Amino acid sequence: MADQKSAPGDMDAESFRRYGHEMVEWIADYLNHSERYPVLSRVQPGEVRDALPARAPERGEDFESILGDFERIIMPGITHWNHPGFFAYFAITGSSPGVLAEFLSAALNAQGMLWRTSPAVTELEEVTLAWLRQLLGLPASFEGVIYDTASTSSMHALATARHVAVPDVRQRGLAGRPDVPPLRVYCSDQAHSSIDKAVMALGLGHAALRKIPADEAFRMRIDALQQAIAEDRRAGIRPMAVVATVGTTSTTSVDPVPAIADICEREHLWLHVDAAYAGVAAILPDRRDTLAGCDRADSLVVNPHKWLFTPFDLSAFYCRHMDTLREAFSLTPEYLKTTEAAAVHNLMDTGVQLGRRFRALKLWMILRYFGAEGIRERLAGHMRLAGMFAGWVDDSRDFERLAPVPFSVVCFRFHPPDRAASEQELDTLNARLLDAVNRTGEVFLSHTKLDGRFSLRLAVGHIRTTESHVARAWELLQQQSAALL
Ligand SMILES: Cc1ncc(COP(=O)(O)O)c(C=O)c1O
């Protein structure tokens, strides 16, 4: 039966059912066989745009032909984060229960700005974040809220720290105020760029962020932090917050949070922990130490959309002073006033966003479907695979490891001993190797710079990645490096 798209109203139920079934078949096939696509998209810049009409259609089109264009035009422009050979950046992973939950969430289209605009959105978020908090081993003094990304979470952490440092900032701002000295935020030189963006967005200025040098294992140096704070105080700058990272983006190093917490307590500074990637490792009893000292942080972010099988996006933000965050952000226009406001939390009060997607649904379904046991097994499996790969690098004559491997990311480079090469030549050689390996379409690796050296990065994180995929990546690296020489 043809779509009844010309009639007013939505797609008719029969068409929805038909395309819905077709799409579930398509998705099931895709998730099981994403290897059939090159992992890194091969389209050229502008290719997708040029294949699409410049204007929206005047008349509705058959869903059949829209799906046809999805396959023909959109799919070639997709880099397959679901491909088990995806080892780049943080190989974030969704999962089938998460996909199904997103389907339901889209169908409900519930918007959780107020408790009454869907009580279940608010309350499931509270319950699910309490479950996750317990799994992480964090105390009940942390209240949680879901944001889209860790960038948004960290920005809200620092906005709350700013509110504590300058209590009338909400009313008077910071500009042109001789009564407010320059404020300072500290993080290591390995911290994520979202911290830079947060200080810029909050009107502190990029200069307000002081990057503390890291030690040989890429962890924030405590002596340097202490010295920087003392120097700043002497110079009339007001220290405001420290951002510690648990699982830095380049090497997944872990800052010494207990020692940083000591300093923050002594100096009365807000401590925010960016555990976006590695925080979830604390779900494993033998990796509880991952979040050591974090119970003393003022706020912390973990990203289930990175390494907890949750389709993008879902960032879990925990704060020990959520009321202060609400104080910084809540603002209720007349048309959003409700009679139950004193008895409930309205999610719109917890940050800049008014509308809230029903993200908790997917995390709830994922935690239930896999169970803590299933999650632990999978996380441990990823760390085992990374350890195995690191072992191959260590045993190899031609490759060397450039950083410790605390979780599931390996930083390494090609460095054949019989080729006297300058650091610059090695950088070029490794950049060419990366390109060659990625061009095979079988794997996708990324890079970083460590102590100025170009480093390849292999991140294991996808739920469907197995030993054979990691072994194939190693085989390709050896084949392609031999070919380069
Ligand atoms: C340590 C760390 N923090 C924050 C982020 C930002 O994550 P998001 O994309 O959720 O903002 C990343 C991204 O990789 C990260 O590695």
Ligand as a Chemical Component Dictionary entry (heavy atoms), coordinates in Angstrom:
data_LIG
# 
_chem_comp.id                   LIG 
_chem_comp.type                 NON-POLYMER 
_chem_comp.pdbx_formal_charge   0 
_chem_comp.three_letter_code    LIG 
# 
loop_
_chem_comp_atom.comp_id 
_chem_comp_atom.atom_id 
_chem_comp_atom.alt_atom_id 
_chem_comp_atom.type_symbol 
_chem_comp_atom.charge 
_chem_comp_atom.model_Cartn_x 
_chem_comp_atom.model_Cartn_y 
_chem_comp_atom.model_Cartn_z 
_chem_comp_atom.pdbx_ordinal 
LIG C1 C1 C 0 38.902 12.780 28.849 1  
LIG C2 C2 C 0 37.819 13.340 27.975 2  
LIG N1 N1 N 0 36.993 14.264 28.461 3  
LIG C3 C3 C 0 36.008 14.798 27.733 4  
LIG C4 C4 C 0 35.808 14.413 26.435 5  
LIG C5 C5 C 0 34.694 15.041 25.658 6  
LIG O1 O1 O 0 33.686 14.134 25.474 7  
LIG P1 P1 P 0 32.273 14.569 24.880 8  
LIG O2 O2 O 0 32.329 14.285 23.425 9  
LIG O3 O3 O 0 31.283 13.717 25.600 10 
LIG O4 O4 O 0 32.087 16.007 25.152 11 
LIG C6 C6 C 0 36.638 13.458 25.869 12 
LIG C7 C7 C 0 36.448 13.005 24.489 13 
LIG O5 O5 O 0 37.067 12.120 23.997 14 
LIG C8 C8 C 0 37.674 12.918 26.657 15 
LIG O6 O6 O 0 38.530 12.029 26.151 16 
# 
loop_
_chem_comp_bond.comp_id 
_chem_comp_bond.atom_id_1 
_chem_comp_bond.atom_id_2 
_chem_comp_bond.value_order 
_chem_comp_bond.pdbx_ordinal 
LIG C1 C2 SING 1  
LIG C2 N1 SING 2  
LIG C2 C8 DOUB 3  
LIG N1 C3 DOUB 4  
LIG C3 C4 SING 5  
LIG C4 C5 SING 6  
LIG C4 C6 DOUB 7  
LIG C5 O1 SING 8  
LIG O1 P1 SING 9  
LIG P1 O2 DOUB 10 
LIG P1 O3 SING 11 
LIG P1 O4 SING 12 
LIG C6 C7 SING 13 
LIG C6 C8 SING 14 
LIG C7 O5 DOUB 15 
LIG C8 O6 SING 16 
# 
